[in-house]
Structures are given as structure tokens and as C-alpha cells.
Amino acid sequence: MSGKIDLERNGGIATLWIDNPAHRNALNNDLIDALTEHYRTLATDPACRVIVVRGRGGIFCAGRELRDLRALQDADNATIVATYEKLKALNEAVWFCPRPTVAVVQKYAFGAGATLSSWCDITLAEEAALFAYPEVHHGFPPSPALMALFLAVGRKKAMELVLTGRRIDALEADKIGLITKAVSAASLDGELDQLLAGLQRSGPDAIMRTKEFVWHSDEAGHRAAMTSAVDSISLGLASPQAREGIAAFFDKRTPNW
């Protein structure tokens, strides 16, 4: 297998760099496993405040290495299922991560790359970056992408994207809600720095409780979610970090997280 995942630490920021230049940062099984392990490890690391995923060389991710998928076609069904369980594990590790997850997209995010970015909490992209789900052009469904797509853009727009496989730029992706923000290439790193500063000002426990509530409300009806919201904010308000955050506001100082 080719490529590697580099972990870069800068204070509370952990950046995962996809580095597979021979295949335009496409993901193979080893890279998927490595990303999953990093997300799982960082999720339990108290020193980690935010997880960012990017691609080396100014490219986010070209999708899956199709040569791996071609080889997989000759395998038995159990092997095929086990391979896609690896991608499922990555999607779960990103979505259910208690830390904020951020994707920074340059050049393009296709297939599995677009799916990875859509499972992240926040996605920044340079305006010219392209997004696409081209699996249908290769004769198979982009099923792992659909749940995240439905949450982001709704069923009608998601179906149009996955059934046609057409490419959209970051400006359209921003307009339909597929990403958080499209910015000029020159300002991308500056926007990321501002975002990371804002995330680090937020209480880690408050972020974790917010994400837990989002997971619950996605799977519950409105009535059950409203009841859960009372429990979530009540427990949060009584926490030590909430006491510190409110005290810091009145003391006109930065909270000691």
C-alpha cells in the first residue's frame, strides 16, 4: 500500500495530513485504518482540543484508490464487507468524536474524500475546490456518503449529487450547506486560524456535551430530543467548567480550561 498519515501537534490542535502523492491523496485500506486509529486515540487524549484533517501538496483527497477496489472485486463477499467495515469505522470515528473535527479542502474532495469531509463537524474549502461523488460513474453506489449528505443538504439535493456524480465548486457547496465556508485560497489558512482560536476558547466539556446532544437528537424524535435537551443543559450548567466559564466572564478574564 502507498502513502501515510502524518500527525502534527501544535498545542491543543492535532492535524492529520493525508500524504499519498502518487495517487492524489486517495485513500487505501491502510490509510483508512491509520486515520481511524488516530481519531480514536485523539478522542481520548485530554491534551487534544481540535482535530483537523488536510491533504499534503495542496490536494485534499481524490477518493479511494480504484486499483484496490478492482482487486477487491475478485474477493468473496465476506472480504468485501470487511473492507467496507473499515470505512464505516472511520466514518463513525469522525462523527462520534467528542472533539471538534475540521476538514480543510484544497483542490478537490472526491468520493471517499468528500465523504470524509462531510462527516466532519466543520469544513473550510478554497473557493475553486471541487466536490463530487463519482461512484455511480464507476458502477457502484456511494452509500457511505448518503447519511452525512442527508444531514447536510437534504434528500433532494443529495440525490441529485450522487445520482449524477457531477462536480460542484466550493461556492456551490457552501450555498447548499455541504461545507461550512468557501474562502479564497489566499485566506484559507487565516480563516482556519480564526476558527481554531474560536474553538479553543470554548469549554471542552461544553463542546463534548453539545456533540453528544446532536448525536442523540439525530436519532430521536423531536419530543424525546426536547426532553434530552433539558437534561443536557442542566448537567452542563452544574459542571466545574461551566462554573469556571461564568466566573471568568464576570472576572473579565480568559477561562482556565
C-alpha positions in Angstrom: 0.0 0.0 0.0 1.1 3.5 -0.7 1.1 6.7 1.4 0.9 7.6 5.0 -0.9 9.7 7.6 1.2 12.3 9.3 0.2 13.6 12.8 1.2 17.1 13.6 0.6 18.6 17.1 0.6 22.3 17.8 -0.7 22.8 21.4 -4.2 21.6 21.5 -4.5 21.3 17.7 -3.9 17.9 16.1 -3.6 17.9 12.3 -3.9 14.7 10.3 -2.2 15.0 7.0 -3.2 12.6 4.2 0.1 12.0 2.3 -0.3 9.8 -0.8 1.1 11.9 -3.6 1.3 9.0 -6.1 -2.5 8.8 -6.0 -3.5 12.4 -5.4 -4.0 11.6 -1.7 -6.6 8.9 -2.5 -7.4 6.6 0.4 -6.5 2.9 0.6 -7.2 0.4 3.4 -4.0 1.2 5.3 -4.7 4.9 5.2 -8.3 4.4 6.3 -7.1 2.2 9.2 -4.4 4.8 10.2 -6.9 7.7 10.1 -9.4 5.7 12.2 -6.8 4.9 14.8 -5.7 8.5 15.0 -9.2 9.7 15.5 -9.9 7.1 18.2 -6.7 7.9 20.0 -7.1 11.7 19.9 -10.7 11.4 21.0 -9.4 10.2 24.4 -6.4 12.5 24.7 -7.2 15.3 27.1 -4.5 17.5 25.6 -6.2 17.4 22.2 -8.8 20.2 21.7 -9.5 20.0 17.9 -8.7 17.6 15.1 -8.0 18.9 11.6 -7.7 16.7 8.5 -5.9 18.0 5.4 -4.1 16.8 2.4 -0.4 17.2 1.6 0.6 19.1 -1.6 -2.4 21.3 -1.8 -4.8 18.4 -2.5 -7.4 17.1 0.0 -8.3 13.6 -1.3 -9.1 12.1 -4.7 -11.3 9.4 -3.2 -10.5 5.6 -3.0 -7.6 4.0 -4.8 -9.6 2.3 -7.6 -6.9 -0.3 -8.1 -7.7 -1.6 -4.6 -11.4 -1.7 -5.5 -10.7 -3.6 -8.7 -8.7 -6.2 -6.8 -11.5 -6.5 -4.2 -14.0 -7.5 -7.0 -12.4 -10.9 -7.1 -12.7 -11.4 -3.4 -15.6 -13.2 -1.6 -18.5 -11.3 -0.2 -17.2 -11.6 3.4 -13.9 -9.9 2.4 -15.7 -7.1 0.5 -18.0 -6.5 3.5 -15.0 -6.5 5.9 -13.2 -3.9 3.7 -16.2 -1.5 3.8 -16.5 -2.1 7.6 -13.1 -0.3 7.7 -14.6 2.8 6.0 -17.6 2.6 8.3 -15.3 2.6 11.3 -13.6 5.7 10.0 -16.9 7.5 9.4 -18.0 6.6 13.0 -14.7 7.6 14.5 -15.0 11.1 12.9 -18.8 11.6 13.5 -18.8 10.4 17.1 -15.5 12.1 18.1 -16.0 14.2 21.2 -13.5 16.7 19.9 -14.4 19.2 17.2 -13.4 17.8 13.8 -12.4 20.1 10.9 -11.7 19.3 7.3 -9.7 21.8 5.2 -10.3 21.1 1.5 -8.0 22.2 -1.3 -8.1 21.3 -5.0 -10.8 18.6 -4.7 -12.6 16.2 -2.4 -14.0 13.3 -4.5 -15.7 10.1 -3.4 -14.4 8.9 0.0 -12.6 12.3 0.3 -15.9 14.1 0.0 -17.5 11.7 2.5 -14.7 12.2 5.0 -15.1 16.0 4.8 -18.9 15.7 5.2 -18.7 13.6 8.4 -16.5 16.4 10.0 -18.2 19.0 12.1 -16.8 21.9 10.1 -15.4 22.1 6.6 -13.5 25.0 5.1 -12.6 25.0 1.4 -10.9 27.2 -1.0 -13.4 28.6 -3.5 -12.0 26.7 -6.5 -12.1 23.4 -4.7 -14.3 20.7 -6.3 -16.6 18.2 -4.6 -18.1 15.1 -6.3 -19.5 11.7 -5.6 -18.4 9.9 -8.8 -19.1 6.3 -7.6 -22.1 5.9 -9.9 -19.8 6.6 -12.9 -17.8 3.5 -11.9 -20.9 1.4 -11.4 -21.4 1.2 -7.7 -23.4 3.3 -5.1 -21.9 5.9 -2.8 -23.9 4.5 0.1 -21.5 5.5 2.9 -21.8 9.2 1.9 -25.6 9.4 2.0 -26.3 9.7 5.7 -23.9 12.6 6.1 -25.3 14.2 2.9 -28.9 13.9 4.0 -27.9 15.7 7.3 -26.1 18.4 5.4 -28.0 19.2 2.3 -31.3 17.3 2.5 -32.6 14.4 0.3 -33.4 16.2 -2.9 -30.0 17.9 -3.4 -28.1 14.8 -2.1 -29.9 12.6 -4.6 -29.1 14.9 -7.5 -25.4 14.9 -6.5 -25.0 11.2 -6.0 -27.1 10.1 -9.0 -25.4 12.4 -11.5 -21.9 12.3 -9.9 -21.5 15.9 -11.1 -18.7 18.1 -9.7 -19.6 21.3 -7.8 -17.2 24.0 -6.7 -16.9 25.2 -3.1 -19.0 28.2 -3.7 -22.0 26.0 -4.6 -21.1 23.6 -1.8 -21.3 26.5 0.6 -24.6 27.7 -0.8 -26.3 24.3 -0.4 -24.8 23.6 3.0 -22.3 20.8 2.1 -19.5 22.8 3.6 -19.2 25.4 6.3 -17.5 28.1 4.3 -15.8 28.8 1.0 -12.9 31.2 1.1 -10.2 32.4 -1.3 -7.1 30.3 -1.4 -5.0 33.2 -0.1 -7.2 33.5 3.0 -7.7 29.8 3.8 -5.0 29.4 6.5 -6.1 32.7 8.1 -9.7 31.6 8.2 -8.5 28.3 9.7 -6.5 30.1 12.4 -9.6 32.2 13.4 -11.8 29.1 13.5 -9.3 27.2 15.7 -8.9 30.1 18.0 -12.7 30.3 18.5 -12.9 26.5 19.1 -10.2 26.7 21.7 -12.0 29.5 23.6 -14.9 27.1 24.1 -15.1 24.8 27.1 -14.1 21.3 26.2 -16.9 19.7 28.3 -19.4 22.1 26.7 -18.3 21.0 23.3 -18.5 17.3 24.2 -22.0 17.7 25.7 -23.1 19.6 22.6 -21.9 16.9 20.3 -23.5 14.2 22.5 -26.8 16.0 22.3 -26.5 16.3 18.5 -25.9 12.6 18.2 -28.9 11.9 20.4 -31.3 14.3 18.6 -30.4 12.9 15.2 -31.6 9.5 16.3 -34.6 10.6 18.4 -37.9 12.2 17.7 -38.5 15.9 18.5 -40.3 15.2 21.7 -37.6 12.9 23.1 -34.9 15.3 21.9 -36.5 18.3 23.7 -36.6 16.2 26.9 -33.0 15.3 26.5 -32.1 18.9 25.9 -33.3 19.8 29.5 -31.1 17.0 30.9 -28.1 18.0 28.8 -28.1 21.7 29.7 -28.9 21.1 33.3 -26.0 18.7 33.8 -23.7 21.1 31.8 -24.6 24.1 33.9 -23.7 22.4 37.1 -20.3 21.2 35.8 -17.0 22.6 37.0 -16.2 24.0 33.6 -19.4 26.0 33.5 -18.7 27.4 36.9 -15.2 28.5 35.6 -16.6 29.9 32.4 -19.2 32.0 34.1 -16.8 33.2 36.8 -14.3 34.2 34.1 -16.9 36.3 32.3 -17.6 38.3 35.5 -13.9 38.5 36.3 -13.2 39.7 32.8 -10.5 37.0 32.2 -9.9 34.1 30.0 -11.4 30.8 31.3 -8.9 28.3 32.6 -9.9 25.2 30.6 
